[in-house]
Amino acid sequence: MEIDTKLSQQISQVGQEPLYDNYCKQLLSNKHILAWIMKECTTEYHDLPIDDIATKYIEGEPSVSTINLTTGDTVTGMPNEDIGINEGKIVYDIRYKAICPTEDGFIDLIINIEAQNQYNPGYPLVRRGIYYSSRMISGQYGTSFTKAEYGKLKKVYSIWICRNVPKKLQNSITSYDLKETNHVGHVKEKKAHYDLMSVVMVYLGSAGSGQDSKLLTMLNAALSSNVNADKKLDILANEYHIPKTETLEKEVRLMCNLSQGVKEEGRQEGLQEGRQEGLQEGRQEGLVAAVVNIMNSLKVSIGEALTIAGIPEAERDTYAANVAKLMK
């Protein structure tokens, strides 16, 4: 699928990477993909069928913050914006309401999904997840409840889908929840009274990994820049029974085209900087610098950067060692 003229103009105005992130969020907002996330990342939906989660329990269409393809501005509906008088504004990537059957009837939840490409933005991501959860709790005042009607508070989930993470964290799912701890005595409060927020960190790996989790395996393939569109669509349809709609196919193909554009931009930027250094320091030193620049631009491993830079197989061990020294 070729990128048409209009999209090419939009890419030149906005840039490859923001548009890629936009289609990534659109893909994650697919109800069946959300159902897989909910099944593995929440306790409430763990034992429910995927189709039921997607068709019965997600209320309405998930609201997604998107990039305006003309101006590059953030455009979002009210469900994605949280503006506190003294707290500033949050724009959630994806936020939606869901219901879940229990022994006591249906309960309401508010779920936030964040697609994160930068593991270390200068602060611990889990703290941001806690802040988002807290804002979703406080933001219910005036909508879910007023005055002292705290019994109407809905539980919130903030689920972070993280790419480009350190190898030791890859292919893991970890949740952070409120729990009851008795320091003196044996009080047993009903769990539903305090179980009101959960932050879940989903750390992805490379395509083909994550076999201990169906969700990780799916997301590793769906969000990988090394898996083509036809293969992604085949995996989603045949292994995860996600309906192959025209919208889904378009989003996957555009995301794949854009991911190649992002990779090529990073490759050219890294190679150009490396060539400039190479003129001064010699061919090998320049190419080592190019590999480092590619790694920094694309957040890829040394091996992947060596492939992108076109380093011959026989020379890779030498270059890898020199790259490692340069990065110390």
C-alpha positions in Angstrom: 0.0 0.0 0.0 1.6 3.3 -1.1 1.3 6.4 0.9 -0.9 8.8 -1.1 0.0 12.4 -2.0 -2.2 13.9 0.7 -0.7 11.7 3.4 2.8 12.5 2.1 2.1 16.2 2.5 0.8 15.6 6.0 3.9 13.6 6.9 6.1 16.5 5.7 4.2 18.9 7.9 3.8 16.9 11.1 6.8 14.5 10.9 6.9 10.7 10.6 7.2 9.8 14.3 4.1 11.7 15.7 2.0 10.2 12.9 3.3 6.8 13.7 2.4 7.3 17.4 -1.0 8.4 16.3 -1.7 5.2 14.3 -0.3 3.2 17.2 -2.9 4.6 19.5 -5.6 4.1 17.0 -4.6 0.5 16.7 -4.6 0.0 20.4 -8.1 1.5 20.6 -9.6 -1.4 18.6 -12.1 -3.0 21.0 -10.8 -6.5 20.5 -7.2 -5.4 21.2 -8.4 -3.5 24.2 -10.2 -6.7 25.3 -6.9 -8.6 25.3 -5.3 -5.8 27.3 -8.1 -5.9 29.8 -8.1 -9.7 30.1 -4.4 -9.9 31.0 -4.0 -6.6 32.9 -7.0 -6.5 35.2 -8.5 -8.8 37.8 -12.1 -8.1 36.8 -11.9 -9.4 33.2 -9.3 -12.1 33.6 -11.8 -15.0 33.4 -14.2 -13.5 30.8 -14.2 -14.4 27.1 -12.5 -11.9 24.7 -15.6 -11.4 22.6 -17.8 -10.6 25.6 -15.3 -8.0 26.8 -15.1 -6.4 23.4 -18.8 -6.4 22.6 -20.6 -6.3 25.9 -18.5 -4.5 28.5 -16.6 -1.7 26.7 -19.1 1.2 26.7 -19.2 3.2 23.5 -16.2 4.0 21.3 -12.9 4.6 23.2 -11.9 8.2 22.9 -8.4 8.6 21.5 -6.2 11.7 21.5 -5.0 12.2 17.9 -2.7 14.4 15.9 -4.4 16.9 13.6 -3.0 15.9 10.3 -3.1 19.4 9.0 -1.5 21.4 11.8 0.1 18.9 14.1 -1.9 20.1 17.1 -3.3 17.7 19.7 -7.0 17.3 19.1 -9.1 15.5 21.7 -12.7 15.2 22.9 -13.6 16.0 26.4 -13.3 12.4 27.7 -9.5 12.7 27.0 -9.0 16.0 28.8 -8.8 16.4 32.5 -8.4 20.0 33.6 -8.1 20.8 37.3 -8.3 24.3 38.7 -4.9 24.0 40.3 -3.6 20.9 38.7 -3.1 21.7 35.0 -4.3 19.7 32.1 -3.9 16.0 31.3 -4.6 14.6 27.8 -5.0 10.8 28.0 -4.0 8.7 25.0 -7.1 6.5 25.3 -9.7 6.6 28.0 -13.1 4.9 28.2 -15.7 3.5 30.6 -16.4 -0.2 31.0 -18.7 -2.4 33.0 -18.1 -5.8 34.6 -20.4 -8.4 35.9 -20.0 -9.5 39.6 -21.9 -11.5 42.1 -23.5 -8.2 43.3 -24.4 -6.9 39.9 -22.4 -4.8 37.4 -19.6 -2.4 38.5 -18.3 0.6 36.6 -14.7 1.2 35.8 -12.7 3.9 34.0 -9.7 2.6 32.0 -6.8 4.6 30.6 -4.3 3.2 28.1 -1.0 5.0 27.4 1.3 4.2 24.5 4.8 5.0 25.6 7.9 4.9 23.3 10.4 6.4 25.8 11.1 4.3 28.8 13.1 6.9 30.7 11.7 10.4 30.1 13.6 11.8 33.1 11.3 10.4 35.8 9.9 7.0 36.8 7.0 6.2 34.5 5.1 4.4 37.3 4.8 7.7 39.2 3.2 9.3 36.2 0.8 6.3 36.1 -0.1 6.9 39.8 -0.6 10.6 39.0 -2.9 9.8 36.1 -4.9 7.4 38.2 -5.2 9.9 41.0 -6.5 12.5 38.5 -9.1 10.0 37.2 -10.3 9.5 40.8 -10.5 13.2 41.7 -11.9 14.0 38.3 -15.1 12.0 39.1 -16.3 14.8 41.4 -19.2 16.5 39.8 -19.8 13.6 37.3 -19.9 10.3 39.2 -20.6 11.9 42.6 -21.2 15.2 44.4 -20.8 16.4 47.9 -19.9 13.4 50.1 -21.2 10.6 47.9 -17.8 8.8 47.9 -19.5 5.4 47.7 -20.1 6.2 44.0 -16.4 6.4 43.1 -15.5 4.2 40.2 -12.3 2.1 40.1 -9.7 3.3 37.6 -6.9 1.6 35.7 -4.0 3.3 34.1 -2.3 0.8 31.8 1.1 1.7 30.1 2.2 -0.1 27.0 6.0 0.6 26.9 8.3 0.0 23.9 12.1 0.4 23.7 12.7 -0.7 27.3 15.9 -2.2 28.8 16.3 -5.9 28.1 16.0 -6.9 31.8 12.5 -5.5 31.8 11.2 -6.8 28.5 8.2 -9.1 28.3 6.8 -8.3 31.7 3.5 -7.1 33.1 3.5 -5.6 36.6 0.6 -3.9 38.5 0.7 -1.5 41.5 -2.4 -1.5 43.6 -3.9 -0.4 46.9 -4.0 -3.1 49.6 -5.0 -3.6 53.2 -2.3 -4.0 55.8 -3.1 -4.6 59.5 -0.4 -3.2 61.7 -2.5 -3.8 64.9 -5.6 -5.8 65.0 -7.5 -7.8 62.4 -9.7 -5.5 60.5 -11.1 -6.8 57.2 -12.6 -4.1 55.1 -14.6 -5.1 52.0 -12.0 -5.0 49.2 -14.3 -3.0 46.9 -14.2 -0.1 49.4 -10.5 0.5 48.9 -9.6 -1.3 45.7 -10.1 1.9 43.6 -6.9 2.3 41.5 -4.4 0.2 39.7 -1.3 1.1 37.6 -0.2 -1.6 35.2 3.2 -1.4 33.4 3.4 -3.6 30.2 7.0 -3.8 29.0 7.2 -5.1 25.5 10.1 -7.0 23.8 11.0 -7.9 20.3 8.7 -9.5 17.7 8.4 -13.2 18.3 9.1 -13.0 22.0 6.8 -12.9 25.0 5.4 -16.5 24.6 4.5 -16.6 28.3 1.8 -14.1 27.6 -0.6 -14.0 24.7 -1.0 -10.3 25.1 2.8 -9.6 25.0 3.2 -11.9 22.0 0.4 -10.1 20.1 1.6 -6.5 21.0 5.3 -7.4 20.2 4.2 -8.4 16.7 1.5 -5.7 16.2 3.8 -2.8 17.2 7.0 -4.1 15.7 8.7 -2.2 12.9 10.2 -5.5 11.7 6.9 -7.3 10.9 5.2 -6.4 7.7 1.5 -5.4 7.5 0.3 -8.7 6.0 1.9 -10.7 8.7 0.5 -8.5 11.4 -3.0 -8.7 10.0 -2.6 -12.5 9.7 -1.5 -12.8 13.3 -4.3 -10.6 14.6 -7.0 -12.4 12.6 -5.9 -16.0 12.9 -4.2 -16.2 16.3 -6.3 -13.6 18.2 -9.6 -13.7 16.2 -9.6 -9.9 15.8 -12.0 -9.0 13.0 -10.1 -7.8 9.9 -12.0 -4.7 9.2 -11.2 -2.1 6.5 -10.3 0.4 9.2 -8.0 -2.0 11.0 -6.2 -2.9 7.8 -5.7 0.7 6.8 -4.3 1.6 10.2 -1.9 -1.4 10.2 -0.6 -0.7 6.7 -0.2 3.1 7.4 1.6 2.4 10.6 4.0 0.0 8.9 4.7 2.5 6.2 5.3 5.2 8.7 7.5 2.9 10.9 9.8 2.3 7.9 9.9 6.1 7.4 10.9 6.7 11.0 13.6 4.0 10.7 14.9 5.5 7.4 15.0 9.0 8.9 17.0 7.7 11.9 19.3 5.7 9.7 20.0 8.7 7.4 20.5 11.0 10.4 22.8 8.6 12.1 24.8 7.9 9.0 25.1 11.6 8.1 26.4 12.5 11.5 28.7 9.5 11.4 30.0 10.4 7.9 30.8 14.0 9.2 32.8 12.5 12.1 34.4 10.0 9.8 35.9 12.7 7.6 37.8 13.8 10.7 38.5 10.6 12.5 38.7 7.9 9.9 36.2 5.4 8.3 35.9 3.0 11.3 35.5 5.7 13.9 32.9 7.5 11.8 30.9 4.3 11.3 31.1 3.5 15.0 29.6 7.0 15.6 27.0 6.3 13.0 25.9 3.1 14.8 25.6 4.9 18.1 23.6 7.7 16.5 21.3 5.1 14.9 20.8 3.4 18.3 20.0 6.7 20.0 17.6 7.8 17.2 15.7 4.5 16.8 16.2 3.0 20.3 17.4 -0.3 18.8 20.1 -2.8 19.9 23.7 -2.8 18.7 23.0 -5.7 16.4 20.0 -4.0 14.8 21.9 -0.7 14.4 24.8 -2.6 12.7 22.4 -4.1 10.3 20.8 -0.7 9.5 24.2 0.8 9.0 25.2 -1.9 6.5 28.2 -3.2 8.5 29.4 -6.5 6.9 28.8 -9.7 9.0 32.5 -10.4 9.3 33.2 -7.0 10.8 30.3 -6.8 13.3 32.1 -8.2 16.3 34.8 -5.5 16.0 32.3 -2.7 15.5 30.1 -4.0 18.3 33.1 -3.9 20.7 34.0 -0.4 19.6 30.4 0.8 20.0 30.3 -0.6 23.5 33.5 1.2 24.4 32.2 4.5 23.0 28.9 4.2 24.9 30.6 3.6 28.3 
